[in-house]
Amino acid sequence: MAHKFQVGQVVDYYPPRGIDAPHGSYLIAALLPERDGEFHYHIRHPSEVHVRIASESRLSLAREATAPPREILIYKGYRLDPRPVGRGWRVMVYPPGNQPALTEYAYSLEKGSKEQVIKEAKQIVDTHLERSLRIP
């Protein structure tokens, strides 16, 4: 049996009773192993900086997921996922593999250039690589 959803897909999340979670679409940030007979996922809502863990039964393919695919860029093995936010742009940064998105991401809420926000995301990747390659 395989995961129903993949990293980068947009899903709707139906939290258990008593869990306060924002409404709207979530992004699959990472695939987690099977637990109690069900696959789990790290999911991220655009208004939150942290990820949530959700079981597959609490997710469904979002209605907006049937829209044309988004532009995903690859830079030094990292995936850059630019999305419009209000009048501006946000670029989520995903390390190689099925890892969750970095907590740092590039954004501009003002009307501006998508290319400028992508350039900032590339600087985040460069900084992340420098930190991870440092020898103590």
C-alpha positions as CSV (number, residue, x, y, z in Angstrom):
1,M,0.0,0.0,0.0
2,A,1.3,3.5,-0.9
3,H,0.6,7.0,0.3
4,K,-2.5,8.5,-1.3
5,F,-1.0,12.0,-1.4
6,Q,2.5,13.3,-2.4
7,V,4.7,16.1,-1.3
8,G,3.5,19.4,-2.8
9,Q,-0.1,18.4,-3.2
10,V,-2.8,20.6,-1.9
11,V,-5.4,19.0,0.4
12,D,-8.3,19.8,2.6
13,Y,-7.8,19.0,6.3
14,Y,-10.6,17.8,8.6
15,P,-9.2,18.1,12.1
16,P,-10.6,15.9,14.9
17,R,-13.1,17.4,17.2
18,G,-11.5,19.8,19.7
19,I,-8.5,20.6,17.5
20,D,-8.3,24.3,16.6
21,A,-7.0,24.5,13.0
22,P,-7.4,27.1,10.3
23,H,-9.9,26.4,7.5
24,G,-8.8,26.1,3.9
25,S,-6.3,24.2,1.9
26,Y,-3.1,22.7,3.3
27,L,0.1,21.7,1.5
28,I,1.6,18.2,2.0
29,A,5.1,19.0,3.3
30,A,6.3,15.5,4.0
31,L,5.3,11.9,3.9
32,L,5.4,10.0,7.3
33,P,5.4,6.3,7.9
34,E,2.4,4.2,8.5
35,R,1.2,4.2,12.1
36,D,-1.8,2.3,13.5
37,G,-2.5,1.0,10.0
38,E,-2.7,4.4,8.4
39,F,-0.3,6.7,6.7
40,H,0.4,10.1,8.2
41,Y,1.7,13.4,6.7
42,H,3.2,16.7,7.7
43,I,0.8,19.4,6.4
44,R,1.3,23.2,6.4
45,H,-1.4,25.9,6.2
46,P,-0.3,29.2,4.5
47,S,-1.1,31.2,7.7
48,E,0.9,29.0,10.0
49,V,4.7,28.7,10.3
50,H,4.6,25.2,11.9
51,V,3.6,21.9,10.4
52,R,0.8,19.7,11.7
53,I,0.7,15.9,11.6
54,A,-2.5,14.5,9.9
55,S,-3.6,11.0,9.2
56,E,-4.7,10.1,5.7
57,S,-8.3,9.7,6.7
58,R,-8.4,13.3,7.8
59,L,-7.3,14.6,4.3
60,S,-8.9,14.9,0.9
61,L,-7.7,16.3,-2.4
62,A,-8.5,20.0,-2.4
63,R,-10.9,21.4,-4.9
64,E,-8.2,23.8,-6.0
65,A,-5.9,20.9,-6.7
66,T,-7.7,20.3,-10.0
67,A,-6.4,23.7,-11.2
68,P,-3.4,23.8,-13.6
69,P,-0.2,22.7,-11.9
70,R,2.0,25.4,-10.3
71,E,5.4,26.3,-11.3
72,I,8.0,24.4,-9.2
73,L,11.6,25.5,-9.6
74,I,14.7,23.4,-8.7
75,Y,17.7,25.3,-7.4
76,K,20.8,23.3,-6.1
77,G,18.5,20.3,-5.5
78,Y,16.0,22.3,-3.4
79,R,12.4,22.8,-4.7
80,L,11.1,26.4,-4.8
81,D,7.3,26.6,-4.8
82,P,6.2,30.2,-5.7
83,R,2.6,31.1,-4.9
84,P,0.6,34.3,-5.1
85,V,-0.4,35.7,-1.6
86,G,-2.7,38.6,-1.6
87,R,-1.1,41.1,-4.0
88,G,2.4,39.6,-3.5
89,W,4.3,36.3,-3.6
90,R,5.5,33.6,-1.2
91,V,8.1,31.0,-2.1
92,M,8.3,27.9,0.1
93,V,11.7,26.1,0.1
94,Y,11.9,22.3,0.2
95,P,15.2,20.5,0.8
96,P,16.0,17.4,-1.3
97,G,14.0,14.3,-0.6
98,N,10.7,14.0,1.2
99,Q,11.6,16.5,3.9
100,P,9.3,19.2,5.2
101,A,9.7,22.7,4.0
102,L,12.2,24.9,5.7
103,T,10.7,27.2,8.3
104,E,12.3,30.2,6.6
105,Y,10.7,31.2,3.3
106,A,10.7,34.2,1.0
107,Y,7.7,36.5,0.7
108,S,6.5,39.9,-0.2
109,L,2.9,40.9,0.6
110,E,3.2,44.0,-1.5
111,K,2.5,44.1,-5.2
112,G,5.9,43.2,-6.6
113,S,8.0,41.0,-8.7
114,K,7.8,37.3,-8.4
115,E,11.4,37.1,-9.7
116,Q,12.6,39.2,-6.7
117,V,11.0,36.8,-4.2
118,I,12.4,33.8,-6.1
119,K,15.8,35.5,-5.8
120,E,15.4,35.8,-2.1
121,A,14.4,32.1,-1.8
122,K,17.6,31.2,-3.6
123,Q,19.5,33.2,-1.0
124,I,17.8,31.2,1.7
125,V,18.9,28.0,0.0
126,D,22.5,29.3,-0.2
127,T,22.5,30.2,3.5
128,H,21.0,26.8,4.4
129,L,23.7,25.0,2.4
130,E,26.4,27.1,4.0
131,R,25.1,26.3,7.5
132,S,24.8,22.6,6.8
133,L,28.3,22.4,5.2
134,R,30.2,24.2,8.0
135,I,32.8,22.1,9.7
136,P,32.7,22.6,13.5
